[in-house]
Amino acid sequence: MRIVLVGPPGAGKGTQAAYLAKNLAIPHISTGDLFRANISQGTPLGQKAQEYMRAGQLVPDEVTIGMAKDRMGQADAADGFLLDGFPRNLAQAEALDAILKADDLKLDAVLDLEVPEDEVVKRIAGRRMCRKDSSHIFHAIYNPPAVEGVCDTCGGELYQREDDSEETVRRRLEVYHSETEPIIDYYKAQGLVVTISALGKVTEVTERAMAALNRD
Ligand SMILES: Nc1ncnc2c1ncn2[C@@H]1O[C@H](COP(=O)(O)OP(=O)(O)O)[C@@H](O)[C@H]1O
């Protein structure tokens, strides 16, 4: 299956993507994770991306599209993938269509995670991520780690993402509304969108998502 996951920052895309990718046996491709890996390795691409991410803005398309295309071209993605954080604007959605079309491929579904805005700000403010595995995510109010600063799952160090400050989150939400939301209509016109609520327990949302994709 070839799936795109959309939803505002804090909707739980990264968390759900990890479970869904495992259930569907396809790789989870997160442009945010790819950028963060480039930043921690100090690559030129990472240096370029960092200034935009810090500001809560989109990394320019010419950088992002090339990086996503390279990743989708790797062997493990030949039979499908779950895209998380890409496409994030109409130009990227059109580029993705062109990339797939060149190989006579199509998307199977666009899974839209819906969550109220005040919930998003609450979720992100208390969010801590694991340095070892970005799908290990803890929230002060939902699932605090047993030991502060330490990942329950693997013992890795927990940290707050640099772009998770309240001011940057508000900027990211604005960018989501103005740049990313229009791709939902673009995909609705192609009959690809399935919308589910991202509220509730992580396992409940995963079950809802699998049912919406007709894979329960
Ligand atoms: N497809 C993309 N296009 C442009 N910038 C991106 C893209 N994906 C990720 N980024 C950058 O990385 C940041 C973090 O993205 P991500 O990890 O997906 O987090 P979230 O969904 O919580 O905002 C974004 O705010 C943006 O700066």
The ligand as an SDF file (V2000), in Angstrom:
LIG
                    3D

 27 29  0  0  0  0  0  0  0  0999 V2000
    7.4120   17.9100    3.6620 N   0  0  0  0  0  0  0  0  0  0  0  0
    8.0210   18.9180    4.3100 C   0  0  0  0  0  0  0  0  0  0  0  0
    8.2000   20.1140    3.6870 N   0  0  0  0  0  0  0  0  0  0  0  0
    8.7960   21.1370    4.2980 C   0  0  0  0  0  0  0  0  0  0  0  0
    9.2390   21.0970    5.5640 N   0  0  0  0  0  0  0  0  0  0  0  0
    9.0930   19.9340    6.2440 C   0  0  0  0  0  0  0  0  0  0  0  0
    8.4810   18.7820    5.6490 C   0  0  0  0  0  0  0  0  0  0  0  0
    8.4840   17.7730    6.5680 N   0  0  0  0  0  0  0  0  0  0  0  0
    9.0450   18.2610    7.6800 C   0  0  0  0  0  0  0  0  0  0  0  0
    9.4160   19.5620    7.5060 N   0  0  0  0  0  0  0  0  0  0  0  0
   10.0520   20.4550    8.5090 C   0  0  0  0  0  0  0  0  0  0  0  0
   10.2620   19.7190    9.7060 O   0  0  0  0  0  0  0  0  0  0  0  0
    9.4800   20.2610   10.7960 C   0  0  0  0  0  0  0  0  0  0  0  0
    9.0000   19.1300   11.7000 C   0  0  0  0  0  0  0  0  0  0  0  0
    8.1850   18.2540   10.9760 O   0  0  0  0  0  0  0  0  0  0  0  0
    7.5740   16.9010   11.6470 P   0  0  0  0  0  0  0  0  0  0  0  0
    8.6500   16.1370   12.3060 O   0  0  0  0  0  0  0  0  0  0  0  0
    6.7580   16.2260   10.6070 O   0  0  0  0  0  0  0  0  0  0  0  0
    6.6630   17.4470   12.8410 O   0  0  0  0  0  0  0  0  0  0  0  0
    5.1640   17.9300   13.0310 P   0  0  0  0  0  0  0  0  0  0  0  0
    4.2420   17.1270   12.1710 O   0  0  0  0  0  0  0  0  0  0  0  0
    4.9270   17.6760   14.4880 O   0  0  0  0  0  0  0  0  0  0  0  0
    5.1890   19.4020   12.7050 O   0  0  0  0  0  0  0  0  0  0  0  0
    8.3880   21.0960   10.0950 C   0  0  0  0  0  0  0  0  0  0  0  0
    7.8920   22.1300   10.9340 O   0  0  0  0  0  0  0  0  0  0  0  0
    9.1590   21.6260    8.8800 C   0  0  0  0  0  0  0  0  0  0  0  0
   10.0040   22.7010    9.2320 O   0  0  0  0  0  0  0  0  0  0  0  0
  1  2  1  0
  2  3  1  0
  2  7  2  0
  3  4  2  0
  4  5  1  0
  5  6  2  0
  6  7  1  0
  6 10  1  0
  7  8  1  0
  8  9  2  0
  9 10  1  0
 10 11  1  0
 11 12  1  0
 11 26  1  0
 12 13  1  0
 13 14  1  0
 13 24  1  0
 14 15  1  0
 15 16  1  0
 16 17  2  0
 16 18  1  0
 16 19  1  0
 19 20  1  0
 20 21  2  0
 20 22  1  0
 20 23  1  0
 24 25  1  0
 24 26  1  0
 26 27  1  0
M  END
$$$$
